[in-house]
Amino acid sequence: MSQNSSLKSLYKLSPAERLQKLADYANLSEAELMALNVGLSTEQANAMIENVVGRYVLPLGLATNFLINGQELVVPMVVEESSIVAGVSYAAKLIRAGGGFKTSSSDPIMIGQVQLLDISDLDKAVEQLKVAEGDLLAAANQHHPTIQKLGGGAKGIEYRLLPNTAAGPMLIVHILYDCRDAMGANAVNTAAEGIAPLIEQITGGRVNLRILSNLTDQRTAKVECLIPIEQLAKGDVSGAQVAQFVFEAWALADADPYRAATHNKGVMNGIDAVAIATGNDWRAIEAGAHAYAARKGRYSSLTTWSIVTKANTSTHLRGALDMPLSVGTVGGATKAHPTARVAMKILGHPNARTLAEIMVAVGLAQNLAAIRALATEGIQQGHMRLHARQVALSVGAQGAKVQEIANKLVAEGTIRAERARELVGLVKQT
Ligand code: NAD
């Protein structure tokens, strides 16, 4: 997309006006606009999971202001929590003032695990398997010719010796599998199943599990941003002070798992919302993210924030995030869900690596939005203003009354359902 991604004053428009603005931005057809609102049919849903009785609708919003590697981008997000879309759009605006996000990613290498038991000498089994690696890779590659034709497929084998598990010694064979644009769970599981009989034959052991690992630490995406600190000024608080507050907030997450869990939840607020919008498996991404956050033996922050001053330049707040991201642009629900297909069009039809890079950019911006708000006004003030609308909705307010009641709740400083219910009652009486 070459157009500017700020979509000026989007928040002031009605949903219908926003849709028109989006249609112009992403060149969407009537059918595509319809898909954003209607989503799945019951028939399509019935083909996806078991025992379907209906569909469940969530809000789809647009995050604005993204500039990633020089490309303008509006990011569709599906999430039920207020403040996330507004927060990330604001943070992306701050980040673009410093040149935007710089991203990169690894090859899309997933890990398939084969669990081998009943082995008396683990080292000997590894030696036997190493001799036969060519045959093992061929066995792993016998299915999924499409992925191989595209340059993917099984690329290597690694071994993990676990001599002291609760069930005795075991050897774990890792197949390193390049999934190209697929998330790859099915492809990797098939490869792990394909290789298992040969592993048993070579070693004389017994295979139990054959399944991918969601700790996809060989399939990662990275992002970095540099924000001129004067951009961070807020009211009476200088940019340098805000940068220091953000740094201190990050230092707590870096040192303390209790804070890190919430800090990383903020990162995932953004990443999950893009994963859902694009039909990706957010549980897989969550599992990988939190396992990765504990990779050094203690659960810690996924992001890093620091204040950097280089000779002859002004001071910047630097943010960085690298994490596993197993996302696909083919397979799973990505192509089966009509709204996900439109979300992919809004994103300019990225391949899987680019989509992962977009997601880490969103995660980093979301993290900045949360810790900046926490470190300055406190998150509640802004959050509760938006939350008030949800409270009004939850007690049955409709149309313009939703905002009216929300405003009253905020003005009174009691954003609670009981009071909202009273206000709805009063409105009905008048
Ligand atoms: P999939 O089974 O639909 O496979 C993708 C297929 O797309 C490939 O086999 C290939 O033939 C084809 N393809 C066409 N163009 C391609 C390209 N450019 N790059 C790569 N492949 C291309 O999907 P998948 O990605 O193997 O599996 C994803 C699904 O598996 C998700 O729905 C996920 O929820 C689910 N799943 C997850 C787990 C887990 O995370 N632990 C376990 C099991 C299943």
Residues whose N, C-alpha, C, O or C-beta is under 5 A from the ligand:
A	BS01	NAD	H144 T146 I147 C179 R180 D181 A182 M183 G184 A185 N186 A187 D281 A284 G328 V330 G331 G332 A333
